[in-house]
Each structure stands twice: as C-alpha cells, then as structure tokens.
C-alpha cells in the first residue's frame, strides 16, 4: 500500500517535471516567433508597433537615437521606407510599413542606415514577419458591362489602373499631413469588406482593397488628413474618384462619389469636403469606398486612424 502511494507520488513528480520542460520547450520557439529579431547599433533603439504583421496591415516603426541623427534611410521588402521626425527634445523618427494585402507570407528584413550629426554611421536590422490574412469570399451580381466590359471599356480600365499605379509610385519627399487621420464620414467609426476576395457574376475578381462605408447618397465625404489632391475625376470602376497625396508615399482614395468638390492640384486640409457619397462606377448601392496605399502597398485604411489617430 505504502509502496503504491510512493510510486504514485513519484509518477506525479515525474509528470510535473516533464510538463514543465515541455511547456518551456514549446514556449521557446513561440517566443522566438513573437519577438521580432532586432539588432541595432548602441545608442539607437528600434521599435515596431506589433511583433507580427498580417497581409493588408500597417506597422508603425519608431527609431530613437541618443545622438541626434543627420539622416535616416530604411528599406523593407525592396521598397524605401520614408521616415519623418516627430517634434520633441529627443530624436524620434517614425515611419509606416505597409503590408500589401497580397504580399506572400514570410519574413522580410527591415534595414535602417543612419548617420549621426557628427558623421558616425549607425544601422539597425529587424526581421518583420508577415502572416496570411483571413479574408472572406463574397459573391456579387453586378451589371454585365462591369464584368464583361467592351474592348473600349477594358482599355479605359487598364489605362486608369496604370495611371493609378504611376501615382502611387511617386513618393512626395515631404510630409503633408499634420496630426491624426480620421474616417472620412462624420460619426462613423468602422467599415467593412477590406481584403474580401470577390466573385463577380461567377468570375473571380481582384481582392477588395478598400473599406466600404454604406451611407445615404449625398453624405459629405471629408479628407482623412491634409494633403494634395492628385486625381479628381470619373473612373470606370470606382466612379467619381478623389486621390489625396499625404506625402512620404501615403495616399488615400475615395470612390463612387456622387459629385466632386475638389480638383487635381488643390491642397486640402484635414476634414475638407471632397465630395458626396454616391453610387457611381461598379457598385451595388450608395457607399464610400475608402482606400489607403503606403509605398504602393494596399492596406486597411482604418489602421492609419488607429496608429496615427487623433492625439
Ligand atoms: Zn469598395
């Protein structure tokens, strides 16, 4: 009897020990996954707003330096990362990393090179992991002409896509926005459909790169932040469209407007009226399609409100 109790206790001790080891063993690779591998020169600190990213998301990068920096350059996934300097006594630089909604999952190196005002070179390196996003698939029925456009319409749509690509490729070197970004509709905090894979009249289309806000036609649409209007005209798919350049490779896109209140070249302040909600272009009803492009990456626009929202 006594031996049996002893054996039972010994077995319990053994399993507790094993469980401890197993938990540790399991935790180590998990910790390695969660913590971004960051290596920086002494005196420089690099922080990311999240240890992992997902397709279609934004990351805020912060670089603090004990010694004032004269310049800072970054590169991630083959694209330049544009930093801006925050006002304050310490040298704090920020940048946004946009993870395109179709960027393949994997680990991508973020490299920073900087020079202090005294001419010393400093550098940082971090591995930023991208996970696959979970996006719903939706089936839509729209007017036949938008799924099976005529050769002329197809050519127009292709030319417009190419024009937009060229716009998003431009990086205005200065920061045009000031302060937090807002949702373009008053009293609205959230929208839907970002990243949805769409099947239009039975044909798979490209993923939905914006956030949709259903609203009554005529509802005012406001600029998310200060910037320069680089496009304000009707496009085949997105109807009456406005694109605002906020500088540093950051653009917001407003589609399906009923009417336009701005023209290309206008400098608009945060909250300026851009137009009214409508149902122009390829739509199933009146709504605002709001897009955000950061260094050409199509990301969830609501994330810029969260990361650089009102302070
Ligand atoms: Zn949309």
Boltz pocket constraint, residues with backbone or C-beta under 6 A from the ligand:
constraints:
  - pocket:
      binder: B
      contacts: [[A, 193], [A, 208], [A, 210], [A, 211], [A, 212], [A, 288], [A, 289], [A, 290]]
      max_distance: 6.0
